[in-house]
Amino acid sequence: MSDTELIFYHAPKTRSSCVLALLEELDAPYALRDLNFRLGAQRQPDYLAINPMGKVPAILHKGALVTELPAIFIYLADAFPQKKLAPSIDDPLRGPYLRWLVFYSAAFEPAALDRLTKREPPPRGMNPYGDFDTTLATLESQLAQGRYLLGERFTAADLLWGMALRMLIGFGGLPATPALSDYAARICDRPSIVRVDATDKQLQTIHEAMAARS
């Protein structure tokens, strides 16, 4: 691996699919390292040396290891600015952009997963989101302001949210309200995500065949 090569660790139909869509949207050069979760590749020593948590996504770029979905999104959109998917540091939208990237993992996904798994939330003062209804209403209020999270400006944050909402609605973790469903469909119709869906389907078929032979 060269010092400048970007290595992307991915498993199909996981959170890392959002990162694959971002790389496609950025037209960024990358080397894909797909992990067959059916064979437990994420728990093998060579990958645990990359991410001891045994999860994806993860990237290596210019000698730097980056894990955690919001961190990877922030890093990549800034590292490949040609597509202008991240407001610059002096742009008034920079703060809201960062807010919504982090809000997804810090508050929204925990709320949705608690609801999906019928898990009792921690006491209000100890959990990261307060309550599900307020968390959902906060998102829907933001989506009512335009076609995208930041109004009429498409950013990397929309790739994360669009794909995540599609997944959570599909799993029953969220109600299929018009606001959520229409937004998710609009984002997931983008050519980058259509390509990712095709890639994931192909990888999933390969992984299933490998697992069946093992």
NUDO-854858 format. One record per atom (N, C-alpha, C): x negated, y, z; atom name. Coordinates in nm, 2 decimals. Example, Ala and Ser with C-alpha at 12.3 -4.5 7.8 and 13.67 -1.06 7.14 Angstrom:
! residues 2
      px      py      pz  atom
   -1.32   -0.57    0.78     N
   -1.23   -0.45    0.78    CA
   -1.32   -0.33    0.78     C
   -1.28   -0.22    0.71     N
   -1.37   -0.11    0.71    CA
   -1.29    0.00    0.79     C
This chain:
! residues 214
      px      py      pz  atom
   -0.08   -0.12    0.00     N
    0.00    0.00    0.00    CA
   -0.09    0.12    0.00     C
   -0.06    0.22   -0.09     N
   -0.13    0.35   -0.09    CA
   -0.09    0.43    0.02     C
   -0.17    0.54    0.05     N
   -0.13    0.63    0.16    CA
    0.00    0.71    0.13     C
    0.03    0.72    0.01     N
    0.15    0.80   -0.03    CA
    0.27    0.72   -0.06     C
    0.26    0.59   -0.07     N
    0.37    0.50   -0.11    CA
    0.48    0.50    0.00     C
    0.60    0.50   -0.05     N
    0.71    0.49    0.05    CA
    0.77    0.35    0.05     C
    0.76    0.29    0.16     N
    0.81    0.15    0.18    CA
    0.94    0.16    0.26     C
    1.04    0.10    0.20     N
    1.18    0.10    0.26    CA
    1.22   -0.04    0.30     C
    1.25   -0.06    0.42     N
    1.30   -0.19    0.48    CA
    1.45   -0.19    0.48     C
    1.51   -0.29    0.42     N
    1.65   -0.28    0.39    CA
    1.71   -0.42    0.40     C
    1.84   -0.43    0.45     N
    1.92   -0.55    0.44    CA
    2.06   -0.51    0.38     C
    2.11   -0.58    0.29     N
    2.23   -0.54    0.22    CA
    2.35   -0.54    0.32     C
    2.44   -0.44    0.29     N
    2.57   -0.43    0.36    CA
    2.54   -0.40    0.51     C
    2.44   -0.31    0.54     N
    2.41   -0.27    0.67    CA
    2.40   -0.12    0.67     C
    2.36   -0.06    0.78     N
    2.34    0.09    0.79    CA
    2.24    0.13    0.69     C
    2.14    0.05    0.66     N
    2.04    0.09    0.57    CA
    2.08    0.11    0.43     C
    2.20    0.07    0.39     N
    2.26    0.10    0.26    CA
    2.27    0.25    0.24     C
    2.30    0.32    0.35     N
    2.31    0.47    0.34    CA
    2.18    0.53    0.29     C
    2.07    0.47    0.35     N
    1.94    0.52    0.31    CA
    1.90    0.49    0.17     C
    1.94    0.37    0.12     N
    1.92    0.33   -0.02    CA
    1.99    0.43   -0.11     C
    2.11    0.47   -0.07     N
    2.18    0.57   -0.15    CA
    2.11    0.70   -0.15     C
    2.06    0.74   -0.04     N
    1.98    0.87   -0.03    CA
    1.86    0.86   -0.12     C
    1.79    0.76   -0.12     N
    1.67    0.74   -0.20    CA
    1.71    0.75   -0.35     C
    1.82    0.69   -0.39     N
    1.87    0.70   -0.52    CA
    1.91    0.84   -0.56     C
    1.98    0.90   -0.47     N
    2.02    1.04   -0.49    CA
    1.90    1.14   -0.51     C
    1.80    1.11   -0.43     N
    1.68    1.20   -0.43    CA
    1.59    1.17   -0.55     C
    1.62    1.05   -0.62     N
    1.53    1.01   -0.73    CA
    1.38    0.99   -0.67     C
    1.37    0.94   -0.55     N
    1.24    0.93   -0.48    CA
    1.18    0.79   -0.52     C
    1.06    0.78   -0.55     N
    0.99    0.65   -0.57    CA
    0.98    0.58   -0.44     C
    1.01    0.45   -0.44     N
    1.00    0.37   -0.32    CA
    0.98    0.22   -0.36     C
    0.92    0.15   -0.26     N
    0.91    0.00   -0.28    CA
    1.01   -0.06   -0.18     C
    1.10   -0.14   -0.23     N
    1.20   -0.21   -0.14    CA
    1.15   -0.33   -0.08     C
    1.17   -0.35    0.05     N
    1.14   -0.47    0.12    CA
    1.27   -0.52    0.18     C
    1.33   -0.61    0.12     N
    1.46   -0.66    0.17    CA
    1.44   -0.77    0.27     C
    1.52   -0.76    0.37     N
    1.51   -0.86    0.48    CA
    1.64   -0.95    0.48     C
    1.62   -1.08    0.48     N
    1.73   -1.17    0.48    CA
    1.77   -1.20    0.62     C
    1.88   -1.13    0.67     N
    1.92   -1.14    0.80    CA
    1.98   -1.28    0.83     C
    2.03   -1.35    0.72     N
    2.08   -1.48    0.74    CA
    1.97   -1.58    0.78     C
    1.85   -1.55    0.74     N
    1.73   -1.63    0.78    CA
    1.66   -1.58    0.90     C
    1.71   -1.47    0.96     N
    1.64   -1.41    1.07    CA
    1.52   -1.34    1.05     C
    1.50   -1.28    0.92     N
    1.38   -1.21    0.89    CA
    1.35   -1.09    0.98     C
    1.46   -1.03    1.03     N
    1.44   -0.91    1.11    CA
    1.38   -0.95    1.25     C
    1.38   -1.08    1.28     N
    1.32   -1.12    1.41    CA
    1.18   -1.18    1.40     C
    1.13   -1.18    1.28     N
    1.00   -1.24    1.26    CA
    0.89   -1.14    1.30     C
    0.77   -1.19    1.34     N
    0.67   -1.10    1.40    CA
    0.62   -0.99    1.30     C
    0.62   -1.02    1.17     N
    0.57   -0.92    1.08    CA
    0.67   -0.80    1.07     C
    0.80   -0.83    1.09     N
    0.89   -0.71    1.09    CA
    0.90   -0.65    1.23     C
    0.89   -0.73    1.33     N
    0.89   -0.67    1.47    CA
    0.77   -0.58    1.49     C
    0.67   -0.60    1.42     N
    0.55   -0.51    1.42    CA
    0.59   -0.37    1.36     C
    0.68   -0.37    1.27     N
    0.73   -0.25    1.21    CA
    0.83   -0.18    1.30     C
    0.93   -0.26    1.34     N
    1.04   -0.21    1.43    CA
    1.07   -0.31    1.54     C
    1.02   -0.29    1.66     N
    1.04   -0.39    1.76    CA
    1.19   -0.41    1.79     C
    1.27   -0.32    1.75     N
    1.42   -0.34    1.78    CA
    1.48   -0.45    1.68     C
    1.40   -0.48    1.58     N
    1.45   -0.58    1.49    CA
    1.57   -0.54    1.41     C
    1.58   -0.41    1.37     N
    1.69   -0.36    1.29    CA
    1.64   -0.28    1.18     C
    1.73   -0.25    1.09     N
    1.71   -0.16    0.97    CA
    1.80   -0.05    0.98     C
    1.77    0.06    0.92     N
    1.66    0.09    0.83    CA
    1.53    0.13    0.90     C
    1.42    0.12    0.82     N
    1.29    0.17    0.86    CA
    1.22    0.21    0.73     C
    1.14    0.31    0.74     N
    1.05    0.35    0.63    CA
    0.91    0.38    0.68     C
    0.82    0.35    0.59     N
    0.68    0.39    0.61    CA
    0.64    0.49    0.49     C
    0.59    0.60    0.53     N
    0.56    0.70    0.42    CA
    0.44    0.79    0.47     C
    0.33    0.78    0.39     N
    0.21    0.86    0.42    CA
    0.16    0.83    0.56     C
    0.17    0.70    0.59     N
    0.12    0.65    0.72    CA
    0.21    0.67    0.84     C
    0.33    0.73    0.81     N
    0.42    0.76    0.92    CA
    0.54    0.66    0.92     C
    0.57    0.60    1.03     N
    0.68    0.51    1.05    CA
    0.80    0.59    1.10     C
    0.91    0.58    1.03     N
    1.03    0.65    1.08    CA
    1.15    0.54    1.09     C
    1.21    0.54    1.20     N
    1.33    0.46    1.22    CA
    1.44    0.55    1.27     C
    1.56    0.49    1.29     N
    1.68    0.56    1.33    CA
    1.74    0.64    1.22     C
    1.87    0.61    1.19     N
    1.93    0.66    1.07    CA
    1.93    0.82    1.06     C
    1.96    0.89    1.16     N
    1.96    1.04    1.14    CA
    1.81    1.09    1.11     C
    1.72    1.03    1.18     N
    1.58    1.07    1.17    CA
    1.53    1.04    1.02     C
    1.57    0.93    0.97     N
    1.53    0.90    0.83    CA
    1.59    0.99    0.73     C
    1.72    1.02    0.75     N
    1.79    1.12    0.66    CA
    1.72    1.25    0.67     C
    1.69    1.30    0.79     N
    1.63    1.43    0.80    CA
    1.49    1.43    0.73     C
    1.42    1.33    0.76     N
    1.28    1.32    0.70    CA
    1.28    1.31    0.55     C
    1.36    1.22    0.49     N
    1.36    1.20    0.35    CA
    1.41    1.33    0.27     C
    1.52    1.38    0.32     N
    1.58    1.50    0.24    CA
    1.48    1.62    0.25     C
    1.40    1.63    0.35     N
    1.30    1.73    0.36    CA
    1.17    1.70    0.28     C
    1.14    1.57    0.28     N
    1.02    1.52    0.21    CA
    1.03    1.53    0.06     C
    1.16    1.52    0.01     N
    1.18    1.52   -0.14    CA
    1.29    1.63   -0.16     C
    1.24    1.76   -0.16     N
    1.33    1.87   -0.16    CA
    1.39    1.91   -0.30     C
    1.34    1.84   -0.41     N
    1.38    1.88   -0.54    CA
    1.53    1.87   -0.57     C
    1.60    1.79   -0.50     N
    1.75    1.77   -0.52    CA
    1.83    1.87   -0.43     C
    1.76    1.94   -0.34     N
    1.82    2.03   -0.25    CA
    1.94    1.97   -0.17     C
    1.91    1.85   -0.11     N
    2.01    1.78   -0.03    CA
    2.01    1.82    0.12     C
    1.91    1.91    0.15     N
    1.90    1.96    0.29    CA
    1.89    2.11    0.29     C
    1.97    2.18    0.36     N
    1.94    2.33    0.38    CA
    1.81    2.35    0.43     C
    1.74    2.46    0.38     N
    1.61    2.49    0.43    CA
    1.62    2.55    0.58     C
    1.51    2.56    0.64     N
    1.51    2.60    0.78    CA
    1.56    2.74    0.81     C
    1.56    2.82    0.70     N
    1.61    2.96    0.72    CA
    1.75    2.97    0.66     C
    1.81    2.87    0.62     N
    1.95    2.87    0.57    CA
    2.04    2.86    0.69     C
    2.15    2.94    0.69     N
    2.24    2.94    0.80    CA
    2.31    2.80    0.81     C
    2.31    2.72    0.71     N
    2.37    2.59    0.71    CA
    2.28    2.48    0.77     C
    2.16    2.52    0.80     N
    2.06    2.42    0.85    CA
    2.11    2.36    0.99     C
    2.16    2.45    1.08     N
    2.20    2.40    1.21    CA
    2.32    2.31    1.19     C
    2.43    2.35    1.12     N
    2.54    2.26    1.10    CA
    2.51    2.13    1.04     C
    2.42    2.13    0.94     N
    2.37    2.01    0.87    CA
    2.31    1.91    0.97     C
    2.22    1.96    1.06     N
    2.16    1.88    1.15    CA
    2.26    1.83    1.26     C
    2.35    1.92    1.29     N
    2.46    1.88    1.39    CA
    2.53    1.76    1.34     C
    2.58    1.76    1.21     N
    2.66    1.65    1.16    CA
    2.58    1.52    1.14     C
    2.46    1.53    1.10     N
    2.38    1.41    1.09    CA
    2.36    1.34    1.22     C
    2.34    1.42    1.33     N
    2.31    1.36    1.46    CA
    2.45    1.32    1.52     C
    2.55    1.40    1.50     N
    2.68    1.37    1.56    CA
    2.73    1.23    1.52     C
    2.70    1.19    1.40     N
    2.74    1.06    1.36    CA
    2.69    0.95    1.45     C
    2.56    0.94    1.47     N
    2.50    0.83    1.55    CA
    2.52    0.86    1.70     C
    2.52    0.98    1.74     N
    2.52    1.01    1.88    CA
    2.66    1.00    1.94     C
    2.76    1.03    1.87     N
    2.90    1.03    1.92    CA
    3.00    0.95    1.84     C
    3.00    0.97    1.71     N
    3.11    0.92    1.63    CA
    3.10    0.76    1.62     C
    2.99    0.71    1.59     N
    2.98    0.57    1.58    CA
    3.00    0.50    1.71     C
    2.95    0.54    1.82     N
    2.98    0.48    1.95    CA
    3.13    0.48    1.98     C
    3.20    0.59    1.95     N
    3.34    0.60    1.97    CA
    3.42    0.50    1.88     C
    3.38    0.49    1.75     N
    3.45    0.40    1.66    CA
    3.42    0.26    1.70     C
    3.30    0.22    1.74     N
    3.27    0.08    1.77    CA
    3.34    0.04    1.90     C
    3.35    0.13    2.00     N
    3.43    0.10    2.12    CA
    3.57    0.07    2.08     C
    3.63    0.15    1.99     N
    3.76    0.13    1.95    CA
    3.78    0.00    1.87     C
    3.68   -0.03    1.78     N
    3.69   -0.15    1.69    CA
    3.68   -0.28    1.78     C
    3.59   -0.28    1.87     N
    3.56   -0.40    1.95    CA
    3.66   -0.41    2.08     C
    3.75   -0.31    2.09     N
    3.84   -0.30    2.20    CA
    3.76   -0.30    2.33     C
    3.64   -0.23    2.33     N
    3.56   -0.22    2.45    CA
    3.60   -0.10    2.53     C
    3.61   -0.12    2.66     N
    3.64   -0.01    2.74    CA
    3.53    0.10    2.75     C
    3.56    0.22    2.71     N
    3.45    0.32    2.72    CA
    3.40    0.34    2.86     C
    3.27    0.39    2.87     N
    3.22    0.43    3.00    CA
    3.31    0.54    3.06     C
    3.29    0.57    3.19     N
    3.36    0.69    3.24    CA
    3.33    0.81    3.16     C
    3.42    0.90    3.14     N
    3.41    1.02    3.05    CA
    3.28    1.10    3.07     C
    3.24    1.12    3.19     N
    3.12    1.19    3.22    CA
    2.99    1.12    3.19     C
    3.00    0.99    3.15     N
    2.88    0.91    3.13    CA
    2.87    0.86    2.99     C
    2.97    0.87    2.91     N
    2.96    0.82    2.77    CA
    2.92    0.93    2.67     C
    2.87    0.90    2.55     N
    2.82    1.00    2.47    CA
    2.92    1.08    2.38     C
    3.05    1.05    2.40     N
    3.14    1.11    2.31    CA
    3.27    1.17    2.38     C
    3.28    1.14    2.50     N
    3.40    1.19    2.57    CA
    3.52    1.10    2.56     C
    3.60    1.12    2.45     N
    3.71    1.03    2.42    CA
    3.73    1.02    2.27     C
    3.78    0.91    2.22     N
    3.80    0.88    2.08    CA
    3.88    0.98    2.01     C
    3.99    1.02    2.06     N
    4.08    1.11    1.99    CA
    4.02    1.25    1.96     C
    3.95    1.30    2.06     N
    3.88    1.43    2.04    CA
    3.77    1.42    1.94     C
    3.69    1.31    1.94     N
    3.59    1.28    1.85    CA
    3.64    1.28    1.71     C
    3.75    1.20    1.69     N
    3.81    1.19    1.55    CA
    3.86    1.33    1.51     C
    3.93    1.40    1.60     N
    3.99    1.53    1.56    CA
    3.88    1.63    1.52     C
    3.76    1.62    1.59     N
    3.65    1.71    1.56    CA
    3.61    1.69    1.41     C
    3.59    1.56    1.37     N
    3.55    1.53    1.24    CA
    3.66    1.58    1.14     C
    3.78    1.54    1.16     N
    3.89    1.58    1.07    CA
    3.90    1.73    1.05     C
    3.88    1.80    1.16     N
    3.89    1.95    1.15    CA
    3.78    2.00    1.06     C
    3.66    1.94    1.07     N
    3.55    1.98    0.98    CA
    3.58    1.95    0.83     C
    3.63    1.83    0.81     N
    3.66    1.79    0.67    CA
    3.77    1.87    0.61     C
    3.85    1.93    0.69     N
    3.96    2.02    0.63    CA
    3.91    2.15    0.58     C
    3.78    2.18    0.60     N
    3.72    2.30    0.55    CA
    3.67    2.30    0.41     C
    3.67    2.19    0.34     N
    3.62    2.18    0.20    CA
    3.61    2.04    0.16     C
    3.55    2.03    0.04     N
    3.53    1.89   -0.02    CA
    3.42    1.81    0.06     C
    3.33    1.88    0.12     N
    3.22    1.82    0.19    CA
    3.21    1.86    0.34     C
    3.12    1.80    0.41     N
    3.11    1.84    0.55    CA
    3.07    1.99    0.57     C
    3.00    2.04    0.48     N
    2.96    2.18    0.49    CA
    3.04    2.27    0.39     C
    3.16    2.23    0.37     N
    3.25    2.31    0.29    CA
    3.24    2.26    0.14     C
    3.18    2.35    0.06     N
    3.17    2.31   -0.09    CA
    3.03    2.27   -0.12     C
    2.94    2.26   -0.02     N
    2.80    2.22   -0.05    CA
    2.78    2.07   -0.01     C
    2.74    2.00   -0.11     N
    2.71    1.86   -0.09    CA
    2.57    1.85   -0.03     C
    2.55    1.76    0.07     N
    2.42    1.74    0.13    CA
    2.40    1.59    0.16     C
    2.28    1.56    0.21     N
    2.25    1.42    0.24    CA
    2.34    1.37    0.35     C
    2.39    1.46    0.44     N
    2.48    1.42    0.54    CA
    2.61    1.35    0.49     C
    2.65    1.40    0.37     N
    2.77    1.34    0.31    CA
    2.75    1.19    0.27     C
    2.63    1.16    0.23     N
    2.61    1.02    0.19    CA
    2.62    0.93    0.31     C
    2.56    0.97    0.42     N
    2.58    0.89    0.55    CA
    2.72    0.88    0.59     C
    2.79    0.99    0.60     N
    2.93    0.99    0.65    CA
    3.02    0.92    0.55     C
    3.01    0.94    0.42     N
    3.10    0.88    0.33    CA
    3.09    0.73    0.33     C
    2.97    0.68    0.33     N
    2.95    0.53    0.33    CA
    2.99    0.47    0.47     C
    2.96    0.54    0.58     N
    2.99    0.49    0.71    CA
    3.15    0.49    0.73     C
    3.21    0.59    0.69     N
    3.36    0.60    0.70    CA
    3.43    0.49    0.62     C
    3.38    0.46    0.50     N
    3.43    0.36    0.42    CA
    3.42    0.22    0.49     C
    3.30    0.20    0.55     N
    3.28    0.07    0.62    CA
    3.37    0.06    0.75     C
    3.38    0.17    0.83     N
    3.45    0.16    0.95    CA
    3.60    0.15    0.92     C
    3.65    0.22    0.82     N
    3.79    0.20    0.78    CA
    3.82    0.06    0.74     C
    3.72    0.01    0.66     N
    3.74   -0.13    0.61    CA
    3.74   -0.23    0.72     C
    3.67   -0.21    0.83     N
    3.66   -0.30    0.94    CA
    3.77   -0.28    1.04     C
    3.85   -0.17    1.02     N
    3.96   -0.14    1.11    CA
    3.92   -0.06    1.23     C
    3.80    0.00    1.23     N
    3.75    0.08    1.34    CA
    3.81    0.22    1.34     C
    3.86    0.26    1.22     N
    3.92    0.39    1.21    CA
    4.05    0.38    1.14     C
    4.14    0.47    1.17     N
    4.27    0.48    1.09    CA
    4.24    0.53    0.95     C
    4.31    0.48    0.85     N
    4.29    0.52    0.71    CA
    4.38    0.64    0.68     C
    4.35    0.75    0.75     N
    4.42    0.88    0.73    CA
    4.38    0.93    0.59     C
    4.46    1.02    0.53     N
    4.43    1.08    0.41    CA
    4.30    1.15    0.41     C
    4.27    1.23    0.52     N
    4.15    1.31    0.53    CA
    4.03    1.22    0.52     C
    4.03    1.11    0.60     N
    3.91    1.02    0.60    CA
    3.90    0.94    0.48     C
    4.01    0.88    0.43     N
    4.01    0.79    0.31    CA
    3.97    0.87    0.19     C
    4.03    0.99    0.17     N
    4.00    1.07    0.05    CA
    3.86    1.11    0.05     C
    3.80    1.16    0.16     N
    3.66    1.20    0.17    CA
    3.57    1.08    0.14     C
    3.59    0.97    0.20     N
    3.51    0.85    0.18    CA
    3.51    0.81    0.03     C
    3.63    0.81   -0.03     N
    3.64    0.76   -0.17    CA
    3.57    0.86   -0.26     C
    3.58    0.99   -0.23     N
    3.51    1.09   -0.31    CA
    3.36    1.08   -0.31     C
    3.31    1.05   -0.19     N
    3.16    1.04   -0.18    CA
    3.12    0.90   -0.24     C
    3.19    0.80   -0.21     N
    3.15    0.67   -0.26    CA
    3.17    0.64   -0.41     C
    3.23    0.74   -0.48     N
    3.24    0.73   -0.62    CA
    3.12    0.78   -0.69     C
    3.02    0.84   -0.61     N
    2.90    0.89   -0.67    CA
    2.82    0.78   -0.74     C
    2.75    0.81   -0.85     N
    2.68    0.70   -0.92    CA
    2.57    0.64   -0.83     C
    2.51    0.72   -0.74     N
    2.41    0.66   -0.65    CA
    2.46    0.55   -0.56     C
    2.58    0.57   -0.51     N
    2.64    0.47   -0.43    CA
    2.70    0.35   -0.51     C
    2.75    0.38   -0.63     N
    2.79    0.27   -0.71    CA
    2.67    0.18   -0.74     C
    2.55    0.24   -0.77     N
    2.43    0.15   -0.79    CA
    2.39    0.08   -0.66     C
    2.40    0.14   -0.55     N
    2.37    0.07   -0.42    CA
    2.46   -0.05   -0.40     C
    2.59   -0.03   -0.42     N
    2.69   -0.14   -0.41    CA
    2.65   -0.25   -0.49     C
    2.61   -0.23   -0.62     N
    2.57   -0.34   -0.71    CA
    2.44   -0.40   -0.66     C
    2.34   -0.33   -0.61     N
    2.22   -0.38   -0.56    CA
    2.25   -0.47   -0.44     C
    2.33   -0.42   -0.35     N
    2.36   -0.49   -0.23    CA
    2.43   -0.62   -0.26     C
    2.52   -0.62   -0.35     N
    2.60   -0.74   -0.39    CA
    2.50   -0.84   -0.45     C
    2.40   -0.80   -0.53     N
    2.31   -0.89   -0.58    CA
    2.22   -0.95   -0.47     C
    2.17   -0.86   -0.39     N
    2.08   -0.91   -0.28    CA
    2.16   -1.01   -0.19     C
    2.28   -0.98   -0.16     N
    2.36   -1.06   -0.07    CA
    2.38   -1.20   -0.13     C
    2.40   -1.21   -0.26     N
    2.41   -1.34   -0.33    CA
    2.28   -1.41   -0.32     C
    2.17   -1.35   -0.34     N
    2.04   -1.41   -0.33    CA
    2.02   -1.46   -0.18     C
    2.05   -1.38   -0.09     N
    2.03   -1.42    0.05    CA
    2.11   -1.53    0.10     C
    2.24   -1.53    0.05     N
    2.33   -1.65    0.08    CA
    2.28   -1.78    0.02     C
    2.23   -1.77   -0.10     N
    2.18   -1.89   -0.16    CA
    2.05   -1.94   -0.09     C
    1.96   -1.85   -0.05     N
    1.84   -1.89    0.02    CA
    1.88   -1.95    0.16     C
    1.98   -1.90    0.22     N
    2.02   -1.95    0.35    CA
    2.09   -2.09    0.34     C
    2.16   -2.11    0.23     N
    2.22   -2.24    0.20    CA
    2.12   -2.35    0.18     C
    2.01   -2.31    0.12     N
    1.90   -2.41    0.09    CA
    1.81   -2.44    0.21     C
    1.82   -2.35    0.31     N
    1.73   -2.37    0.42    CA
    1.77   -2.48    0.52     C
